[in-house]
Every structure is written in C-alpha cells, then in structure tokens.
Amino acid sequence: MSAKNYKIAVLAGDGIGPEVMCEALRVLEALSLRYGFGVTLSEQYVGGAGIDHAGKALPDETLRACEAADAILFGSVGGPKWENLPPNEQPERGALLPLRKHFGLYANLRPGICLPALTHASPVKNELIEGGFDILCVRELTGGLYFGQPRYRKEIDGEDTAVDTLVYRKSEIERIARVAFEAARGRRNLLTSVDKANVLTSSILWRETILEVAKDYPEVEVRHMYVDNAAMQLIRNPQQFDVLVTENLFGDILSDEMAMICGSLGMLPSASLCQGRKENGLFFGMYEPSGGSAPDIAGKGIANPIAQILSLGMLLRYSLGETTAANDIDRAVRRVIDLGYRTGDLATGAPNEIRVNTAAMGDAIIAAL
C-alpha cells in the first residue's frame, strides 16, 4: 500500500472536456481508496474556459498550479466560440504550445491500440488486422518546424513570403531516442525510426543519432523508414510496428493516422513527458486524450470517456509510479469492451452491444476495476 499524497493539476478545458474528466476523476478516487494513496486536485481553467474566465487561454493561476503539481491531467480545448481570435490567442495555440514549451515536454507517447473486439470499427480491412494491434508512437515534441527560428511572414521582392525553420540539435534527437529505446525494451524489442533522410539534412542527423544510440540497446531491433512509406505501411500492415519514433511534424501526422486506423479517437490517450523534475525513473508530464473538444456533442453526456481514463492510467504509470493502479485501468477498459459496452462512437448496432452514455461507461469501468 502506498502512503504517498500526490498533487494533480486538473485542466478539463472546453467542449466534452469537463464531461470526460469527471469520469476519470471518479476512477482516480476509486483507485486511491483501493491502494491507499492520497490525491490533492487543483482544478483550473484552460483554453476557451481560460479566455472566458481570465482573458487568456493559459491563465497565470493555471500555470502556477501546474508548476506546483506532480503531473497535469488535461482535457481538451477549443471550439467555434473562440475561432475569430488572433491565432496566437486561440485556445490550442495559446495553451497547449506554451505548456509544452514552459515545462520542456519533449517526449510525446501516444499509444495506438486496436482491441480485438473493436477491429470492426477500424477503416482498415479487418482481415489485415485480425486480433487487433498495439503500436506506441514516440514523437519529439519541442523541436523541429513548430519551434524553429527564424519564423516570419513578410513581403520579399514584392511577393508575400512565409518562412518556417526546421532545426534539430543532436542532443534533442538523442534524448527522444532513449525514451523510444527504453519503451521498445519493455515491449517487443522492435523500434522503427521514421525520417526523410533522402531529402532533409535534419533527417540525416536524425538517422545517424538513432544508429549511435542503438549501440546501447543491442537487444532492440532497429528499422528505418521514410515518412511517406511509413504512412502507407500503417494502412497496409499496422501489425508490423511496435514502437515508432519520429520528429515533431512527422509524429503529429502519423499519430493522427494511427489513431484513425484504431477506430475511434475516443479510445486513445497520450502523455507528454519531460525530465529533470523527478527521480526513480518517473517523469513530470501532461496527460490528455488524443481527440479534440468535440463541441458538436458537448453537454449531451454521450462522449466516450475512455481516452481520458486511459490518460489517467498513463499519469499513474509514468509520473506517480502507481503501476498496479495503472494496470487495473487497462484491464478494466479491455473488460468492459469485451463485455460489449459501447458509447455512440463505437456502437455498430450488433446484437451483443450495450449502448451507454458517458457516465454509464464510467460506472462500468469502475465496476470492472
């Protein structure tokens, strides 16, 4: 039994964020009672809610609460209400990117798991994914085109011109490589590094660094794949992959593709991690569903809370070290899916399905813990 007390900053955000966050916090309460650890929650505004409450997407009070926490449990941000604001003030760019930069959240872990009972929901032909698949995408999150300088738009020689700069330092590549190799070592010992080394100088450095780090992990088989081929191979045969590691832009695109072939964004969590604030192999991190705020279904109580609940599981595993509780969440989700419980995004009308709303799915998962 744990005697620890943890501080978690809870940023539910916009749209379906508060609804699915409610279910994750109910699961957290059940597990804290079971395993005897304490939890102090600091619920804060972020995104559109932050704009409405404090005039900006990442209020100072929210940032201070995150700094004082052991981890951040994030919901989702954005919606039509704030789309007319200047781009840098909108919920996504005004909250997510600053949080990643402020905390140095350089490692994005995004599992793509298609459970055997949900292969029918995937747009990939079912005969190609019989038995489902389990891929982990490790994306570098604080370098590359999204953060490189110079970045500008101006008139040059009488023509409107925009410039973004793709920059990677060897140290940035090495640290994300080690996260990926460690993950692969705990799974099937297979790592696929995705780059564009036939065109991009940054990718040549990427590949050289991956090969160098690989010497420290002789048990891990390393494959290299160009990003365009990787995009095709994810559709053709996703079961060939175990851990993918790639740079920021490629990871953004491929992880979304990976999420789609799993059948529903409502099932997929993510973790964004940094080093330097924790010991014992744990990370400070921000944990959030891979899907968006889904404003079209917000307030209807029909959203799938599983991605938020699985994000909580990743928080328990990577930031708090409560591995047994994290394993309980994974098992409980698989059990309720096997029993036929389905929110609207997963339902097909099959005879054995049990159609449930957001709260009822939370009830089922808590019962299965």
DRENKOLDO-279347 format. One line per field, with one value per residue (C-alpha): x, y, z; residue number from 1. Coordinates in Angstrom, 3 decimals. Layout:
N
east	(X;...)
north	(Y;...)
up	(Z;...)
n	(NUM;...)
This chain:
369
east	(0.000;1.213;1.322;2.010;-0.032;0.070;-0.786;-2.508;-3.426;-6.744;-7.366;-10.679;-10.908;-13.701;-16.342;-16.570;-13.509;-15.384;-17.710;-14.997;-12.740;-15.494;-15.382;-11.578;-11.658;-14.236;-11.870;-8.979;-10.998;-11.825;-8.168;-6.864;-9.218;-8.164;-4.410;-4.277;-2.610;-3.841;-4.652;-4.928;-6.611;-6.213;-8.918;-8.092;-9.359;-7.599;-8.285;-11.575;-12.613;-9.416;-10.182;-13.709;-12.591;-9.296;-8.844;-6.251;-6.005;-3.356;-4.118;-1.266;-3.107;-3.390;0.320;1.213;-0.996;0.749;4.171;3.157;1.768;3.303;1.516;-1.116;-4.325;-5.577;-8.938;-9.385;-9.555;-11.068;-14.351;-16.163;-16.700;-13.000;-12.088;-12.218;-9.495;-5.950;-4.228;-1.788;-4.654;-6.861;-7.243;-4.961;-2.030;-2.478;-2.489;-1.013;2.148;3.061;2.570;4.825;7.482;7.289;7.743;10.027;7.584;9.763;8.541;5.025;3.916;0.801;-0.428;-2.429;-4.293;-6.988;-8.566;-9.584;-13.242;-13.088;-11.367;-14.738;-14.567;-11.294;-11.439;-8.642;-9.844;-10.477;-8.530;-5.413;-5.750;-7.190;-6.565;-6.009;-2.705;-0.728;1.630;3.364;4.300;7.096;7.101;9.668;7.531;9.603;11.833;11.565;9.362;6.962;9.602;12.483;13.650;13.585;9.851;8.224;5.884;6.739;6.978;10.189;10.853;7.250;5.794;4.151;6.585;6.390;9.329;9.417;12.718;13.363;16.075;17.245;20.212;21.832;21.055;17.334;17.365;19.385;17.057;13.901;15.735;16.489;12.844;11.881;14.547;13.543;9.911;10.840;12.902;9.820;7.682;8.680;12.238;11.361;11.883;11.039;12.654;10.821;12.651;13.148;16.904;16.816;15.842;16.301;19.646;17.963;16.852;20.410;21.444;18.335;19.248;22.927;21.953;19.431;22.154;24.561;22.105;21.180;24.624;23.475;20.430;21.758;18.635;16.385;15.971;16.056;14.405;14.494;11.605;10.931;7.863;5.895;6.429;5.528;2.217;1.427;2.663;0.430;-2.540;-1.134;0.098;-0.068;0.820;4.408;5.040;5.712;7.378;7.646;9.987;9.996;10.345;7.668;5.844;6.018;4.859;1.919;0.702;1.477;-0.004;-3.286;-3.298;-2.529;-5.426;-7.829;-6.981;-7.654;-11.327;-12.030;-10.163;-12.295;-10.162;-6.677;-4.697;-1.378;1.437;3.844;6.872;9.960;12.991;14.738;11.933;11.607;13.735;13.304;12.647;9.492;8.645;6.747;4.131;0.877;-1.697;-4.561;-6.894;-5.785;-9.166;-10.466;-13.123;-15.951;-18.178;-20.927;-21.657;-20.612;-23.151;-25.094;-23.451;-22.687;-18.914;-16.575;-14.560;-12.149;-9.315;-9.415;-9.475;-6.572;-4.690;-5.128;-3.643;-0.568;-0.266;-0.347;2.312;4.810;4.519;3.365;4.786;1.435;1.889;-0.612;-3.373;-2.448;-2.629;-6.060;-7.321;-6.009;-7.590;-10.907;-11.209;-10.479;-13.057;-15.899;-15.177;-15.147;-18.482;-19.977;-20.263;-20.236;-20.593;-22.001;-18.634;-18.072;-21.585;-22.462;-25.859;-24.532;-26.849;-24.458;-23.761;-24.741;-25.226;-24.218;-23.695;-20.622;-21.498;-22.628;-19.327;-17.573;-19.777;-18.900;-15.162;-15.270;-17.245;-14.618;-11.646)
north	(0.000;3.498;6.169;8.955;12.027;13.373;16.772;16.756;19.841;19.139;21.191;19.984;22.692;23.007;21.024;17.453;18.005;18.526;15.568;13.011;14.466;13.852;10.124;9.980;11.645;9.110;6.321;8.066;8.305;4.583;3.646;5.999;4.352;0.879;1.483;3.995;6.916;10.462;12.882;16.655;18.046;21.604;22.205;25.136;26.945;26.463;27.054;28.734;28.455;30.294;33.024;33.443;33.400;35.276;36.732;34.257;30.574;29.840;31.986;32.718;30.908;27.792;27.835;28.222;25.254;23.151;24.157;23.014;19.667;16.221;15.945;17.604;15.852;17.738;17.547;19.291;22.861;24.855;25.425;27.755;30.379;31.377;30.824;34.535;35.478;36.169;32.793;33.076;33.816;30.892;28.028;25.492;27.738;29.885;26.981;23.732;25.031;27.310;24.448;22.172;24.848;26.009;22.519;21.166;18.377;16.926;13.316;12.584;8.983;8.134;4.532;3.269;0.218;-1.519;-4.049;-7.384;-6.667;-3.348;-4.310;-3.837;-0.109;0.367;1.634;-0.825;-4.128;-6.449;-9.320;-7.140;-6.519;-9.769;-9.853;-6.090;-4.267;-2.281;0.478;3.164;6.380;8.333;11.869;14.574;17.471;20.607;20.893;20.948;23.183;24.042;25.852;26.613;30.171;32.269;32.179;35.018;36.183;39.279;40.710;39.795;41.095;42.214;38.813;37.612;35.060;32.771;31.018;28.262;26.755;23.071;22.818;19.819;19.564;16.187;16.305;16.711;13.662;11.607;12.191;11.241;8.227;6.966;7.295;5.248;2.580;2.190;1.806;-0.773;-2.706;-3.026;-4.252;-6.359;-5.043;-3.569;0.115;1.793;5.212;7.409;10.158;11.696;11.186;11.014;14.717;16.516;17.323;17.248;13.684;12.629;13.775;12.060;8.708;8.940;9.690;6.828;4.422;5.770;5.381;1.902;0.660;0.969;-1.224;-4.282;-6.299;-3.867;-4.407;-1.049;-0.363;2.873;4.028;7.151;9.016;8.635;4.868;4.749;6.470;3.756;0.872;1.891;1.238;-1.816;-3.710;-1.927;-5.157;-4.891;-1.970;-1.936;1.389;4.272;7.186;10.346;14.119;16.657;17.250;13.635;12.441;14.837;13.453;9.754;9.594;11.015;8.440;5.742;6.952;6.798;3.207;2.210;3.008;5.871;8.850;8.375;5.373;6.849;8.585;10.415;11.505;14.417;13.993;15.891;15.011;16.783;17.183;13.625;10.689;6.894;6.730;8.889;11.932;15.139;15.106;16.283;13.630;14.160;12.344;12.289;13.555;17.105;19.018;17.751;20.806;19.194;16.658;18.727;18.825;15.811;13.267;10.880;11.367;8.412;8.925;6.030;8.119;10.433;7.468;5.789;9.115;8.954;5.460;6.812;9.534;6.923;4.875;7.491;10.325;8.694;5.188;3.651;0.852;-1.585;1.015;1.850;-1.836;-2.018;0.728;-1.004;-4.305;-2.707;-0.924;-4.127;-5.960;-3.511;-3.524;-7.327;-7.287;-5.197;-1.745;0.922;4.692;6.141;6.450;2.698;1.354;-0.597;-1.984;-5.509;-7.715;-8.114;-4.404;-2.476;1.143;3.515;7.218;8.889;8.316;4.732;3.912;5.350;3.213;0.091;0.747;1.414;-1.808;-3.694;-2.332)
up	(0.000;-0.834;1.866;-0.597;-1.371;-4.904;-6.337;-9.725;-11.735;-13.472;-16.616;-18.045;-20.699;-23.229;-25.077;-23.835;-21.635;-18.347;-19.008;-19.671;-16.977;-14.431;-15.187;-14.991;-11.566;-10.372;-11.444;-9.680;-6.470;-6.589;-7.113;-4.417;-1.928;-3.045;-2.897;-0.078;-1.791;-1.308;-4.105;-3.934;-7.029;-8.270;-10.883;-13.156;-16.254;-19.588;-23.277;-24.109;-20.476;-19.535;-22.068;-20.718;-17.090;-17.140;-20.611;-21.895;-22.751;-20.124;-17.055;-14.651;-11.852;-14.007;-14.806;-11.119;-10.212;-12.866;-11.525;-8.039;-9.238;-9.726;-13.075;-15.249;-16.293;-19.340;-21.079;-24.413;-25.659;-28.475;-30.228;-32.654;-29.960;-30.000;-33.662;-34.518;-32.053;-33.328;-33.926;-31.007;-28.608;-29.633;-27.131;-28.803;-29.654;-26.567;-24.092;-25.428;-27.093;-24.161;-21.688;-23.746;-24.014;-20.384;-18.957;-21.689;-22.516;-25.251;-25.351;-26.597;-26.051;-27.988;-27.922;-30.875;-29.631;-31.632;-29.284;-30.838;-30.008;-31.925;-35.176;-36.912;-36.080;-37.951;-41.552;-42.364;-43.832;-40.912;-42.454;-42.275;-38.528;-37.193;-33.434;-33.334;-32.921;-30.357;-31.526;-29.491;-31.306;-29.596;-31.012;-30.344;-29.148;-28.579;-31.664;-35.438;-37.552;-34.733;-32.674;-35.066;-35.704;-37.805;-38.371;-40.236;-42.958;-44.947;-48.399;-50.225;-53.743;-53.958;-53.018;-49.813;-48.360;-45.317;-43.640;-41.031;-39.961;-39.272;-36.623;-34.592;-32.272;-31.763;-28.030;-28.771;-31.018;-28.560;-25.614;-27.550;-28.965;-25.470;-24.445;-27.518;-26.977;-23.324;-24.386;-27.022;-24.494;-22.312;-25.215;-28.243;-28.726;-32.111;-32.956;-36.268;-36.735;-39.239;-41.127;-44.581;-44.809;-48.604;-48.714;-45.379;-43.744;-40.324;-41.051;-41.887;-38.404;-37.006;-38.556;-37.574;-33.966;-33.811;-35.019;-32.421;-29.534;-30.783;-29.745;-26.113;-26.807;-28.681;-27.852;-29.745;-33.486;-35.305;-38.635;-40.627;-42.774;-44.813;-43.598;-46.831;-46.764;-43.057;-43.807;-46.369;-44.240;-41.321;-43.589;-45.349;-42.299;-38.923;-37.092;-38.359;-35.967;-32.246;-31.314;-33.786;-33.076;-35.159;-35.193;-34.363;-37.670;-38.869;-35.450;-35.468;-38.794;-38.278;-34.771;-36.089;-38.880;-36.315;-34.174;-37.098;-38.024;-34.415;-34.990;-32.597;-31.187;-28.089;-27.115;-27.338;-24.577;-24.748;-22.457;-22.898;-20.651;-19.524;-17.459;-14.634;-12.097;-10.846;-9.784;-9.759;-13.486;-13.256;-15.358;-14.876;-17.600;-19.098;-19.973;-22.394;-24.796;-28.421;-29.638;-29.584;-27.694;-29.972;-29.476;-31.578;-28.812;-25.784;-22.985;-24.245;-21.930;-24.794;-25.237;-24.820;-21.583;-22.195;-23.675;-20.653;-18.270;-20.085;-19.948;-16.177;-16.330;-18.114;-15.452;-12.701;-14.506;-15.713;-13.181;-9.933;-10.202;-9.238;-11.777;-10.263;-10.382;-13.983;-14.907;-13.277;-15.591;-18.706;-17.698;-16.749;-20.110;-22.008;-19.895;-20.497;-24.235;-24.259;-22.384;-25.184;-23.590;-26.307;-26.402;-29.606;-31.360;-31.012;-31.499;-34.645;-33.655;-33.136;-31.056;-28.106;-27.669;-24.549;-25.629;-22.811;-22.185;-20.698;-17.048;-17.580;-19.289;-16.250;-13.996;-15.988;-15.811;-12.065;-11.591;-13.605;-11.652)
n	(1;2;3;4;5;6;7;8;9;10;11;12;13;14;15;16;17;18;19;20;21;22;23;24;25;26;27;28;29;30;31;32;33;34;35;36;37;38;39;40;41;42;43;44;45;46;47;48;49;50;51;52;53;54;55;56;57;58;59;60;61;62;63;64;65;66;67;68;69;70;71;72;73;74;75;76;77;78;79;80;81;82;83;84;85;86;87;88;89;90;91;92;93;94;95;96;97;98;99;100;101;102;103;104;105;106;107;108;109;110;111;112;113;114;115;116;117;118;119;120;121;122;123;124;125;126;127;128;129;130;131;132;133;134;135;136;137;138;139;140;141;142;143;144;145;146;147;148;149;150;151;152;153;154;155;156;157;158;159;160;161;162;163;164;165;166;167;168;169;170;171;172;173;174;175;176;177;178;179;180;181;182;183;184;185;186;187;188;189;190;191;192;193;194;195;196;197;198;199;200;201;202;203;204;205;206;207;208;209;210;211;212;213;214;215;216;217;218;219;220;221;222;223;224;225;226;227;228;229;230;231;232;233;234;235;236;237;238;239;240;241;242;243;244;245;246;247;248;249;250;251;252;253;254;255;256;257;258;259;260;261;262;263;264;265;266;267;268;269;270;271;272;273;274;275;276;277;278;279;280;281;282;283;284;285;286;287;288;289;290;291;292;293;294;295;296;297;298;299;300;301;302;303;304;305;306;307;308;309;310;311;312;313;314;315;316;317;318;319;320;321;322;323;324;325;326;327;328;329;330;331;332;333;334;335;336;337;338;339;340;341;342;343;344;345;346;347;348;349;350;351;352;353;354;355;356;357;358;359;360;361;362;363;364;365;366;367;368;369)
